[in-house]
Amino acid sequence: MMHNNIINIYMKTFRKKIKNSRTRSKKSKKQYGGNNKVFIFNTLNKLSMETNKDPTYTEKGIIHTTTVGAINAVRGFATGIANIFGSKGFDNTIYDQKREEALSNLQKSLQPNQKICNLKIEIDSGPEVFFIHTYGSLYEKPSLPIKS
């Protein structure tokens, strides 16, 4: 009788281990790498991810730009290997540079009486290239008539 109890307990434990191993694989894995740098882009009060709160500006349309960056295949492979072993291998400096370039180009395209609100940034990445899309609502403050 005691022998059956031991087998029964063993079977319950074995089933629990099998169940845990099945559910464990569905959990997301922690991705290692990256750096702890914080990048601050000076918007000069021309770019905002918030809605327009200034009633003197009127909406003129949608503005959109795309910036393209290249991914070095060797760097991508080495980063992948480093991330597998938990090293800080993910090098996102090219993404940071291109994101800043995209925001800078967007800012340079504005006139002094214009601003962009509801700004969105999206990154599409492929094996060799990536695209940074920036778009938002273009607002313009009517220019005052010149008094003579």
C-alpha positions in Angstrom: 0.0 0.0 0.0 2.8 2.4 0.9 4.4 1.6 -2.5 1.3 2.8 -4.3 1.2 6.1 -2.3 4.8 6.8 -3.3 4.1 6.1 -7.0 1.0 8.2 -6.8 2.8 11.2 -5.2 5.6 10.8 -7.8 3.1 10.8 -10.7 1.4 14.0 -9.4 4.8 15.7 -9.1 5.8 14.5 -12.6 2.6 15.8 -14.1 3.0 19.1 -12.4 6.6 19.4 -13.8 5.4 18.6 -17.3 2.6 21.2 -17.0 5.0 23.9 -15.7 7.5 23.2 -18.6 4.7 23.7 -21.1 3.5 27.0 -19.6 7.0 28.3 -19.0 7.8 28.4 -22.7 4.8 30.7 -23.3 6.2 33.4 -21.0 8.1 36.3 -22.6 11.8 36.3 -22.3 13.7 39.2 -20.9 15.8 40.9 -23.6 19.2 42.0 -22.5 21.3 44.7 -24.0 21.0 48.4 -24.8 22.4 51.2 -22.9 21.0 53.5 -20.3 21.4 56.8 -22.2 18.5 59.2 -22.3 18.2 61.3 -25.4 16.5 64.7 -25.2 15.6 66.4 -28.4 15.1 70.2 -28.0 11.7 70.8 -29.8 12.0 74.6 -29.5 8.2 74.5 -28.8 7.6 73.4 -32.4 7.1 69.7 -32.0 4.8 68.0 -29.5 3.3 64.6 -28.9 0.3 66.2 -27.2 -2.7 67.8 -28.7 -2.7 71.5 -29.7 -3.9 73.6 -26.7 -3.3 77.1 -28.2 -6.5 78.3 -29.9 -4.6 80.9 -32.0 -3.2 78.1 -34.1 -5.4 76.5 -36.8 -4.9 73.0 -38.3 -3.5 73.1 -41.8 -3.0 69.4 -42.5 -0.8 66.3 -41.9 2.9 66.3 -42.2 4.9 63.2 -42.7 8.6 62.3 -43.2 10.5 59.1 -43.6 14.2 58.6 -42.8 16.1 55.5 -43.9 18.9 53.8 -42.0 21.1 50.8 -42.9 21.8 47.9 -40.6 25.3 46.4 -40.9 24.8 42.6 -41.2 27.9 41.7 -39.2 26.9 44.1 -36.4 23.4 42.7 -36.3 24.7 39.1 -36.1 27.2 39.9 -33.3 24.5 41.8 -31.4 22.2 38.7 -31.6 24.9 36.5 -30.3 25.7 38.9 -27.5 22.1 39.1 -26.5 21.8 35.3 -26.3 24.5 35.2 -23.7 23.0 38.2 -21.8 25.6 40.7 -22.7 24.8 44.3 -23.3 25.2 43.7 -27.0 22.3 45.6 -28.6 23.8 48.6 -30.2 21.0 51.1 -30.9 23.1 54.1 -31.7 22.2 54.0 -35.4 18.5 54.1 -34.4 19.1 57.0 -32.1 21.0 58.9 -34.7 18.4 58.4 -37.4 15.5 59.2 -35.0 17.2 62.5 -34.1 17.9 63.1 -37.8 14.2 62.5 -38.6 13.0 64.9 -35.9 15.6 67.5 -37.0 14.4 67.3 -40.6 10.8 67.7 -39.5 11.7 70.7 -37.4 13.7 72.3 -40.2 10.7 72.0 -42.6 8.5 74.3 -40.4 8.0 78.0 -40.9 8.3 80.3 -37.9 4.5 80.5 -37.4 4.0 76.7 -37.6 4.2 73.8 -35.2 3.4 70.1 -35.2 1.2 68.4 -32.6 0.1 64.8 -32.1 3.5 63.7 -33.3 4.0 60.0 -33.8 7.2 58.1 -34.5 7.2 54.6 -35.9 10.1 52.3 -36.8 9.8 49.6 -39.5 12.8 47.3 -39.4 13.9 44.7 -41.9 17.1 42.5 -42.1 19.2 45.2 -43.8 17.4 48.6 -43.6 15.0 50.3 -41.3 12.6 53.2 -41.8 11.7 55.9 -39.2 8.4 57.5 -40.0 7.4 60.7 -38.2 4.0 62.2 -38.7 1.6 64.6 -37.0 -0.9 67.4 -37.4 0.5 70.7 -38.8 -0.8 73.8 -37.2 -0.2 77.4 -38.3 -0.7 80.7 -36.5 -2.1 83.3 -38.8 0.4 86.1 -39.5 -0.7 89.5 -38.3 -1.3 92.2 -41.0 1.4 94.8 -41.3 0.2 98.3 -40.1 1.3 101.3 -42.1 
